[in-house]
């Protein structure tokens, strides 16, 4: 399975669409949007029938109790937490669980988060942490437009950070024992 991961598109639908097409070129069939702006994730439905979204801290939906701010999904047998921020924030609602507590309590294998606009794909405390960076052109907080790929195959999950030219900026593999 190959899933594409996007964050911090901030209403730049043109760049998000370009990144989604690039991800499809690598075989991505599932698209994940991690917020800011939540409705940007709807753009991904033009590129995949399998889209999952969580809102960012500055989205109206983040304060709507009907929209979950954090989701746990299965990605090819890996328990995966989707959240905009990897830490509790002042913007969290009362019912929002602290991401760090969810990771421990739910034995999370993969953490997907955004918010910082700075990409990373690392192994941390026995899990794969991936922040796809920013999917907005001319973002002053990011070196370039990037998105993530999660590739699962049996007991192996690889996180890649990609730029729009198809260059791998970072890559990490988790082997689940």
N, C-alpha and C positions, 0 to 999 in steps of 0.2 A: 504494500500500500504506500502511496505517496500523497502527502498532504502539504498544501501550500499555506504559509502563515504570514499574515500581514498585520501591521499595526501603525498607528499614528499617521494615517493618510490625510487627516484634517481637511476633508472635502475636496482633495485633489483626485477626482474620479478618473481623469485621463491617465495619470501616472499609475494609479491602482489597477486600471484596466490593462495597461501595458505589462505590469508585473504579473497579473493573473494569466495573460496570454503566454508570457515567458515561462511561468510555472507549468502551464499545461504542456508546453514543449518538452518539459522534463518528465512528463507523465503524471502530473498531479491531477487527481480526480476530486479530492476533498479540498475545500477552501475554508480557512479559519481567519476571522477578523477579530482583533483584540482591542478595538475601540479607538476612540478619538478620530473620527466621529462614527458613532454606532451605525447610522443609516448608510454610511459608505459601504458597509458590508453587503447591503442589498445589491450593489453594483456587481458583486461577485456571482450573483445568481445568473448573470448573463454568460458566465464562464463555466458554471458547474451546477448540477442539481443537488449537490451535497455541500451546503454552506452552514457553518456554525459561527455565531457571533456573540461577543460580550461587549458591553459598553465601556467607554473610557471614563475617567473621572470627571471630565468636563461635559459629558453628554447628559441631556435631560433624562435619558433612560436610566442613568446610574442611580437616580433618585426615585425610580418607579418600581414599587415593590413587585410588580408583575414581571419584571425583566431581571433575570438573575445576573448578578455582577461577577459571579464565579461559577464555572461549570466543570464537572468531571466527566470526561468522555473516554471511550476506548479507542486507541489508535493502533490497530494491528496487534492487539494483545497487550498493549502498554497503557496502564492507567495514567491519564493525562489531565492535568489541571490547567484550565484556561482562565486567565485573569488579566486585567489591564496592568495592575501594579503587583509586584511580587511581595509587597509588604502591606500591612494594615495602614489605612490613611484616615485623615480627619473627614474625608468625603464619604467614607463607608457608612452604610445605614446600620441600624441596630442589629438587624438579622444577618448581616454579613459576617461570615467567619474569617478570621485572620488567615491569610494564605499560608503562613508558616505553620500554623496549627493544623490546617487541612493536610499539608504535605506529610506531617508526622502521623496524624490519626488515620489517614486513608492510604498510607504506603504508596505515595505518588511516584511513578517511574519517570514521567516527563512533566516539566513545568514550562508552559508557554505564557509569556508575558511581554508587555511593551512598556509604555510610559516614558522611558528615558530617552528614546530616539537613538540610542546607541546599541548597535547589535552585539550579540555574543552567542556563542554555542559552546557550552562547557559542561564537564561532569562535575557536579557538586554534591557531596554527601551521598554518592551512589545513585544519583539520578541525572538525567539530561535536562539542563536548563537552556532554553532558547528564547532570546529576545530578537525578533526579526529586524529591529531598527526602525527606521522611518520610511514610509512609502509615500513621501511627499517631495516633489521637486523643490529645489532651492530652500531646503530646511536648514536653517542656520545652526541647529543643534546636531546635525548629522553630517558625516563626511560625504555621503552619497546616498542615493535611493537604494534600499535593500529590502529583501523579503527572505523568508525562511522556507526550507523544505524539511519535512520529517519523512524519512524513508524507513519503513519497518519491513523486516524479513525474518520470520521466526523469532529467535531470541535476541535479534540485533535491531537497534534503532539508531539511525544516523541523522544528525541535525546538521543542515548546511545553511549558511548565509550566502545569498546570491545577490549580485548586482544586476542591473537591467541588461548588461552585455553578456550575461551568462558566466561571468567569472565567479569562482568560489572565493569568498572573503574569509570564511571560517568553516571548519568542519570538525565534528566530534561524533564518536560512536560509543553507544552504551550497549554492553552485552549483559543480558539478564540471565543470571544463573539459576 
